């Protein structure tokens, strides 16, 4: 996203020690225009990722984009992500990851070709 010129990207790894990270993540998700979620079988086991998906789904204006990976498919995604845009990475490989990046960037209005 930053390489495409959007410097307003929030990643939870940027939260400083001591901050109320759950409140901060909820505020940032609910204020977002886009919510991109990497969905794997393991990620859906996380209570907090499920919360993030619910927070994004509660705001109809947020465009939700699911990137399915590690055997996950769109039909196996939570219903809140099935209503948005989605891309399934069919297998490991640089070409597949590049296609996923192009899909996300195009979905956010950044032409890649």
Secondary structure, 3 states (H helix, E strand, C coil): CCCCCCCCCCCHHHCCCCCCHHHHHHHHHHHCCEEEEEECCCHHHCHHHHHHHHHHHCCCCCEEEEEECCCCCHHHCCHHHHCCEEEECCCCCHHHHHHHHHHHHHHCCCCCC
